[in-house]
Amino acid sequence: MKILQSSLKIIIASVALIALSGAAQAEFCRKYQQTQSNAGHCNNCFITIKSDPSHQIYSATSNNGWYAEMNWVEGDSSVAFGGGHWLNGPKDEKFEIDMEQQGPTLRMTMQMYKNQKRGHVIRAQFRCVQR
């Protein structure tokens, strides 16, 4: 009887661990709407994200003119880091970007660079509008 109880505890703990790791590695949504930003409020700002799980990368495009490519961080599809640029901006204006998904919320930090010099940091939050 003790062996059965011990086996059940191990099975329950294993299932719980698998469920938690799956929730922690939830892939990004396809589309997000901005809810907060230190660069100014924008009800019509959206990010569209495409996923390539086989290479553990994302590409993100905003409707206000930037594009970024990001790699999953340590194989976790809910966290990504990379770089990008403004599609119609000067070629010397680039940025580093990191994103983290927690439930329906996406947090983004964008470190701007101009002529390879650090500029301002944009911090924004988005909510999932399309899975």
C-alpha positions in Angstrom: 0.0 0.0 0.0 2.9 2.4 0.8 4.4 1.7 -2.6 1.1 2.5 -4.3 0.8 5.8 -2.3 4.4 6.8 -3.1 3.9 6.0 -6.8 0.7 8.1 -6.9 2.5 11.0 -5.3 5.3 10.8 -7.9 2.8 10.6 -10.7 0.9 13.6 -9.4 4.0 15.6 -8.9 5.3 14.8 -12.4 2.0 15.8 -14.1 1.9 19.1 -12.1 5.5 19.8 -13.2 4.8 19.1 -16.8 1.7 21.4 -16.7 3.6 24.2 -15.1 6.5 24.0 -17.6 4.0 24.0 -20.5 2.3 27.1 -19.1 5.6 28.9 -18.6 6.5 28.2 -22.2 3.4 29.4 -23.9 4.1 30.6 -27.3 3.4 34.3 -28.2 0.1 35.3 -29.7 -0.1 36.3 -33.3 -1.4 39.8 -32.6 -1.2 42.2 -29.7 -2.6 45.6 -28.9 -0.7 48.2 -26.9 -2.1 49.0 -23.5 0.8 51.0 -21.9 4.0 52.7 -23.1 6.5 55.3 -21.9 6.6 56.5 -25.5 3.0 57.6 -25.3 -0.5 56.1 -25.3 -1.7 54.5 -28.6 -5.0 52.7 -28.9 -4.2 51.8 -32.5 -0.7 50.4 -32.0 -0.4 46.7 -32.8 2.3 44.1 -33.1 2.0 41.0 -35.3 4.3 38.1 -34.5 5.2 35.1 -36.6 6.7 32.0 -35.1 9.2 29.5 -36.5 9.4 26.8 -33.7 11.8 24.6 -35.7 14.4 27.4 -35.4 13.1 28.9 -32.1 12.7 32.4 -33.6 10.0 35.0 -33.9 9.6 37.9 -36.3 7.6 40.9 -35.2 6.1 43.7 -37.2 4.4 46.8 -35.8 1.8 48.8 -37.6 3.8 52.0 -36.7 6.8 51.0 -38.7 9.3 48.7 -37.1 10.4 45.1 -37.7 12.4 42.8 -35.4 13.8 39.2 -35.3 14.1 37.5 -32.0 15.4 34.2 -30.7 13.8 32.3 -27.9 15.8 32.6 -24.7 17.1 29.2 -23.5 14.5 27.3 -25.4 11.6 29.1 -23.7 9.0 30.3 -26.3 7.5 32.8 -23.8 10.8 34.9 -23.7 12.6 36.3 -26.8 15.5 38.7 -27.5 16.8 40.1 -30.7 17.1 43.3 -32.8 15.4 45.3 -35.3 15.0 48.6 -37.3 12.5 51.1 -38.4 11.2 50.1 -41.9 11.2 53.7 -43.3 13.8 55.2 -41.0 17.5 55.9 -41.3 19.7 52.8 -41.6 21.8 53.9 -38.6 18.7 53.7 -36.3 18.5 50.2 -34.9 17.3 48.7 -31.6 17.6 45.7 -29.4 14.4 44.2 -28.2 13.2 41.7 -25.6 9.7 40.4 -25.1 8.2 38.3 -22.4 4.7 36.8 -22.4 2.8 36.2 -19.2 -0.7 34.9 -19.8 -2.4 37.3 -22.3 0.1 40.1 -21.5 3.3 40.8 -23.5 6.0 43.1 -22.0 8.4 44.7 -24.4 11.7 46.6 -23.8 13.3 48.3 -26.8 16.8 49.8 -26.4 17.3 52.4 -29.2 20.7 52.9 -31.0 21.7 55.7 -33.4 25.2 55.6 -35.0 25.9 52.7 -32.6 25.3 55.0 -29.6 22.7 54.1 -27.0 19.6 56.1 -27.1 16.3 56.1 -25.1 14.6 52.9 -23.8 11.0 52.2 -24.7 9.0 50.0 -22.3 5.5 48.9 -23.4 2.9 46.4 -22.5 0.4 44.7 -24.9 -2.5 42.4 -24.6 -3.2 39.4 -26.8 -6.0 40.1 -29.3 -5.4 37.1 -31.7 -4.1 33.6 -30.8 
